[in-house]
Amino acid sequence: MSWNKIESFAVSNDERYIYVGNISGQILTINLPNFDIISSAQFHVGRISAVDIHLKLPYLATRLGGWKANICKQDIQGTVKSIVDIDLRKIGDFSNNCNDCLYQNVEPIDQAIAFHSICCKLAVKNHHNQVVELEFDDSKYKIISCTDIDKNHPIVAVKYVKNSNKILVGTELGKIFLIENGNVIKVWHICNEDIHWFEHIENNIYVVASDSRQIIRLDISGQNPPLIGSQFAKDDVEHIVYDSDKCEAIASSFDRNIYAIDPISCESKRIIWKAPFKCRWVYVLKTQPNILIVQCRNGGLYKINTVTSKIISQIKDTPKGFP
């Protein structure tokens, strides 16, 4: 295994930089137009399983191995500086004894970390399967709420509802929770597989990526029941993003395909790109909607032209994977 294997990434709001987390705990800054590495910073000694970018403020959050998380600050040159370290074993409300929870001693490989869309707030999963909401500044944080989630449904993903204090929570075994101010206000049981990602489409509508190999359209107001698309992928669907320019969603799958998805019917429209290995994270450029950034489980990061389905550039410093 190469210690340079890329595990996660996020793109800066101005789309000048890509911040990449690798298996050895480094954050690499990539110049997006040139697609080359311009700096690196050692943040941890283990994998960086998720990276999130604040939509309005110059902050970056990483979910690290060993039940750790970190908040960094970005500058205009793309350099990142660590400002807050969070030990996920030590934060939260432990008044409810969770000694019978099997997951508490298992290291998660999940993306359960997300910024508020406006404020200096962060939602993260702690060691006891709780959603902990934090306020932070450039030197410290404080806990503002802690929400218990069903111990039989370990948390996989969290996402703040756009311009709201509500948080969507995706779990193993297919449950979705909507929480606010430390309280669960809605629950949907969608399937029996992991819920990986929530992507905002419009108003109260989100599309959801799931290991059930399908996409779900979710109205979080509860006015309409969830619409569950057909199973189009041959393996887990990992991530989904919305291309507002084309009014379609783009989903990645472990079956090595990137799919165009109709966000209304949740059906697959076509295959955009056939990848060399299992696909995980994906991002469509807002400034160039025909350009897609894809991370694969072979440790590579790819820049794709969605019109030609060709690789424009790639960064990969790992051995060749199985065909």
Rosetta blueprint (number, residue, H / E / L):
1 M L
2 S L
3 W L
4 N L
5 K L
6 I E
7 E E
8 S E
9 F E
10 A E
11 V E
12 S L
13 N L
14 D L
15 E L
16 R L
17 Y E
18 I E
19 Y E
20 V E
21 G E
22 N E
23 I L
24 S L
25 G L
26 Q E
27 I E
28 L E
29 T E
30 I E
31 N E
32 L L
33 P L
34 N L
35 F L
36 D E
37 I E
38 I E
39 S E
40 S E
41 A E
42 Q E
43 F L
44 H L
45 V L
46 G L
47 R L
48 I E
49 S E
50 A E
51 V E
52 D E
53 I E
54 H L
55 L L
56 K L
57 L L
58 P L
59 Y E
60 L E
61 A E
62 T E
63 R E
64 L E
65 G L
66 G L
67 W L
68 K E
69 A E
70 N E
71 I E
72 C E
73 K E
74 Q E
75 D L
76 I L
77 Q L
78 G L
79 T L
80 V E
81 K E
82 S E
83 I E
84 V E
85 D E
86 I E
87 D E
88 L L
89 R L
90 K L
91 I L
92 G L
93 D L
94 F L
95 S L
96 N L
97 N L
98 C L
99 N L
100 D L
101 C L
102 L H
103 Y H
104 Q H
105 N H
106 V L
107 E L
108 P L
109 I L
110 D L
111 Q E
112 A L
113 I E
114 A E
115 F E
116 H L
117 S L
118 I L
119 C L
120 C L
121 K E
122 L E
123 A E
124 V E
125 K E
126 N L
127 H L
128 H L
129 N L
130 Q E
131 V E
132 V E
133 E E
134 L E
135 E E
136 F E
137 D L
138 D L
139 S L
140 K L
141 Y E
142 K E
143 I E
144 I E
145 S E
146 C E
147 T E
148 D E
149 I L
150 D L
151 K L
152 N L
153 H L
154 P L
155 I E
156 V E
157 A E
158 V E
159 K E
160 Y E
161 V L
162 K L
163 N L
164 S L
165 N L
166 K L
167 I E
168 L E
169 V E
170 G E
171 T E
172 E H
173 L H
174 G H
175 K E
176 I E
177 F E
178 L E
179 I E
180 E E
181 N L
182 G L
183 N E
184 V E
185 I E
186 K E
187 V E
188 W E
189 H E
190 I L
191 C L
192 N L
193 E L
194 D L
195 I E
196 H E
197 W E
198 F E
199 E E
200 H E
201 I E
202 E E
203 N L
204 N L
205 I E
206 Y E
207 V E
208 V E
209 A E
210 S E
211 D L
212 S L
213 R L
214 Q L
215 I E
216 I E
217 R E
218 L E
219 D E
220 I L
221 S L
222 G L
223 Q L
224 N L
225 P L
226 P L
227 L E
228 I E
229 G L
230 S L
231 Q L
232 F L
233 A L
234 K L
235 D L
236 D L
237 V E
238 E E
239 H E
240 I E
241 V E
242 Y E
243 D E
244 S L
245 D L
246 K L
247 C L
248 E E
249 A E
250 I E
251 A E
252 S E
253 S E
254 F L
255 D L
256 R L
257 N E
258 I E
259 Y E
260 A E
261 I E
262 D L
263 P L
264 I L
265 S L
266 C L
267 E L
268 S E
269 K E
270 R E
271 I E
272 I E
273 W E
274 K E
275 A L
276 P L
277 F L
278 K L
279 C E
280 R E
281 W E
282 V E
283 Y E
284 V E
285 L L
286 K L
287 T L
288 Q L
289 P L
290 N L
291 I E
292 L E
293 I E
294 V E
295 Q E
296 C E
297 R L
298 N L
299 G L
300 G L
301 L E
302 Y E
303 K E
304 I E
305 N E
306 T L
307 V L
308 T L
309 S L
310 K E
311 I E
312 I E
313 S E
314 Q E
315 I E
316 K L
317 D L
318 T L
319 P L
320 K L
321 G L
322 F L
323 P L
